[in-house]
Amino acid sequence: MDKSEKSLLIHQKTVHQNQKDYACDKCEKKFSRKRNLLDHHKTVHEGCVIDYTCDNCEKKFTQKSSLLYHQRIGHEGQRNFPCNKCEKKFGKKSILLSHTRTVHEGRKDFACHNCEIKFGIKSDLLKHQRVVHEGRKDHLCGKCEKKFGRKADLLVHQKAIHERRKDFTCDNCEQKFTQKKSLFSHQRTVHDGWKGYACDKCKKKFGERSALTKHQKVVHEGRKDFACENCEKKFTQKVHLL
């Protein structure tokens, strides 16, 4: 098999069949190319730093494949896989399939055996188990050595704390945010008045899941998780302790 035939075979397996033959023996994450598995091992499990910098925006990546994908999608606008239900376009077929399953079909096929929370994507389940139940924090900040369970949280930390960046601005009140999802949540709850999280005990509604969780802990469970080091008095919220 010559090089062109091998490249065609890899393209068909990865793009059209979404086949991932290379599994990580530490976290069960799967990859379509062996070099991606090796990069994953080095950056996630061995703590090696491999910097690939985008020439257009100077954004850094730990894997060359991530850099190439970023350039193709972010700067060249190559999104060749459109959703036939909402016209949203994606750079990978696998992401399109996940989008269809989770957003339009509402499927959550992957349940956590520890807490029974369900996920639409297996990788999200594995990430949840590693971070929440195993307490793993594999992503280290190179500037302050703080550790995070999710790479996305590390990136947000670096942007907000070390770079002081807030790239997302609300069109209604011009408040700035470090994350796009924070901006979306702000617009939905503050300006649209959306409250989609209802307490199953008193039916009170909240705009954010975190607010609902805090309400349930404080009001219905009576939990006091914040103890004073000087007098051992306990409080339901950290702000009351301070």
N, C-alpha and C positions, 0 to 999 in steps of 0.2 A: 504493500500500500504506500503510495507516494504522499508527499506532504499536503498536496491540495485535496486528495481524497480523505486524508485523516482530518483535515480542517473541516471539510463538509460533514463528515460523520459526527464530529464533536458539535458542530452547529446544529445539526438535526436533533441530537440527543438533548442538548441543553436548552435550545430555544423552542423547538416544536414538541418535544416529548417531555420536557421538564424532568429529565432523568438526572439523578444525583447519586453517583456510584461511590463517592468517597466520604465516609463517615468519620467524624472525630471520636476517638475512643475515650475522651474525657467528658464531653458534654453532649454527644450524640447529634451534633449539628452536621448537616450533610452538604456536600459541595459537588458541583458538576465537573470541576477540574482539580487535578491533584495539586497544582501549584497554589490554588486558593486554600486548600486544606493546610498546606505547609505554612502559608502566610498566617492563617488563622491560629495555628499552633504557636508560632513565634510571637505574635502580637498579644493574643489573649491568654494563653497558658504559660508561656515562657517569659512574658513581660518585655520582649524585645521591641524596640521602637524602630519602625521603618517609615521614614518620611517621604511621601510623594506629594510634591507641591504643584498645584494647578497654576499654569502660566498666566491664566486670565484673571483669576481672583485671589491667588495665593492661599487658597484653602488647602489644608494638609490632609493626607490620607495615610493609613497604615498599609494599605494594599494597592498595588498598581492597578488591579482590576477595578477597584473602587474609584480611583482617579479617572480611569478611562470612561467608566459609566457616568461619572459626574460631568465630565467634559461633553460626552455625547448627549446627555439629557439636559444639563443646565445651560450649556453654552451653544450647542448646535441644535437644540430643540428636537432631537430625534425621539419621537414617541410614536412608534409604528404599530402599537396594539391598542385600538380604540374599543371602548366598551359600547356595545350596541343598545344598552339600556339607559345610559346617562351621558353618553358621548365624551366621557372622560378618557384621556389617552395615557398610555403607560409605555415605559421603555423596555419592559420585559414581559413576556407572555405569562410567566409564573406570577407576577404581581397582578396582572389583569385577572387571572383565574382566582387568585386569593380575594381580590376586590369583589368579583362577582359572587363568590360563595358567601363572603361575610356581609357585604353591604346590601346586595339585592336579594339574596336567598335567605339571609339572616341565620346562616348555619354557624354553629359553634360545636364542632365535632370533637374537640380535645378538652377533656375534663381533668382537673387536678385531683389526684387521689387523696391529697391531704386536706383540702378545704372545699372541694367540689366546684370551685369557680371554673367557668368554661371559656374557651378561646376558639376563635375561628381559624387561627394559624398555629401549627404545631410548634414553630420556633418561639412564639409568644408564650406558649405553655412551658416549654423548657426554660426559657428566660425567667418566667415567674417562679418556677420551682427552685432554680439556682439562687435567685436573689432573695425571695421571701422565705422559703422553707430551709434552704441550706445556708443562708446568710453570706453567700459568696460576694465578694467585691473585687472583681478581677481588673477593673479599669483604674489605673493610678494617674493622678494629676502630676505632671512633671514639674510643676511650679511650687506646689505646696504639699505634695505627697498625700493629699486626701484621696480616699478610695471610694469608688462607686460600683454599684452592681450592674448598671446599664451604661453602655457607651454614650447613649443620648444624654444621660444625666451628667456625665463627665463633660461633654461638649457644652452643655448649657452652663455648667459651673465655670468653665474656662471663659466663655463669652461674657457671662455676667460679672464674675469676680475679678478675673485677671485682665480682661480686655475692656470691661465696662461697656459692652455693646448692647444696644437695644434696637434691633433692626426692624421691629414690627410696630407700626403706629396705627392707632385707632382713628378712622376717618371722622368719627362723631365728636370725640373729645380730645384727640391728639395725645392720649396717654400712650406711652411706649412700653414694649414688652420684649423680652429676650427670646421668647418662643412664639411660633405662629399659633400653636394650639392654645396658648395663654391669651393671645389676642382674640381668637375665635370664641373662647369661653367667656371673655369679658364682654364682647359684643352681644353674644347670645343672652347672657344673664342680665347685664346692666342695661343695655339699650333695647333689646327685644323682650325683656321680661320673661324669658324662658325658665321654667322650673320643672325639669323632667325627672327628678329623683324624689320619689315619695317614700316616706317612712311607713313600713308595714304595720307599725304599732299604733300610730296616732294620725297617720295620713298627711302629716305636715310635709310640704314640698320644698325642695331646694334646687338651686341652679347648678350646684357642683356636687359631685359624689363625695368629695372630702368633707363638705359641710354636712351632708347627710350622715356620714360615718361618725363625725364628731358629735352630732346631735344624739345619735343612738348610744354612744359611749357615755356621754354626760347625763342625758335625761333618763334613758331607759335602763342602762346598766349601772349607773351611779359610780362609774370608774373615776378614780383619782390617781393618775399616773405620774404626777409631778410632785415630788417630795422635797421639802426644804432641808438642806444639809445641816442647818443650825438647830432647828427645833423639831424636825421630822414631821411637821404639819404637812398635809397633802392637799393638792388642788386638782381640779378637773382640767384646767387649762394652764399652759406655760406662762401666759401673760399675767395671770394672777400670782404666780410664783415670783416673777420678776418684780 
